[in-house]
Amino acid sequence: MKARVHVTLKNGVLDPQGKAIGHSLNRLGFPEVGDVRQGKFIELELAETDQAKAKARVEDMCKKLLANTVIENYSIELVG
């Protein structure tokens, strides 16, 4: 089973990398781009076959390592 984790900054947290991406896109001729927020995408291959157990384990991974829950949100998608 695969787990896909999307980690993004919480609303209200400054995103200087997103700002830099937005400014660069504007300068490259994409004026339609407004606010940009960037994040992380992590894909994990899991040996677990029980979806509830897999989700619980990935939640634990996110809280302990994959996301800084003070400033970041995360979402988990299980595939397979």
NORVENSUL-V980114 format. One record per backbone hydrogen bond with DSSP energy under -0.5 kcal/mol. CO is the residue of the C=O (numbers start at 0). NH is the residue of the N-H. E is the energy in kcal/mol with one decimal. If there is no record, write none. Layout:
co | nh | e
CO | NH | E
CO | NH | E
This chain:
co | nh | e
0 | 45 | -3.6
1 | 78 | -3.0
2 | 4 | -0.5
2 | 43 | -3.0
3 | 76 | -2.5
4 | 6 | -0.5
4 | 41 | -2.7
5 | 74 | -1.9
6 | 39 | -2.7
7 | 72 | -3.2
9 | 12 | -1.9
14 | 18 | -2.3
15 | 19 | -2.3
16 | 20 | -2.3
17 | 21 | -2.5
18 | 22 | -2.7
19 | 23 | -2.4
20 | 24 | -2.6
21 | 25 | -2.2
22 | 26 | -2.4
23 | 27 | -1.7
24 | 29 | -2.0
25 | 28 | -1.4
29 | 32 | -1.6
37 | 8 | -0.7
39 | 6 | -2.7
41 | 4 | -3.2
43 | 2 | -2.7
43 | 45 | -0.6
48 | 50 | -0.6
49 | 53 | -2.7
50 | 54 | -2.8
51 | 55 | -2.1
52 | 56 | -2.4
53 | 57 | -2.5
54 | 58 | -2.5
55 | 59 | -2.0
56 | 60 | -2.2
57 | 61 | -2.6
58 | 62 | -2.4
59 | 63 | -2.0
60 | 64 | -2.6
60 | 65 | -2.0
61 | 66 | -2.1
66 | 68 | -1.1
67 | 70 | -1.4
67 | 71 | -2.5
70 | 9 | -3.0
72 | 7 | -2.3
74 | 5 | -2.3
76 | 3 | -3.2
78 | 1 | -2.8
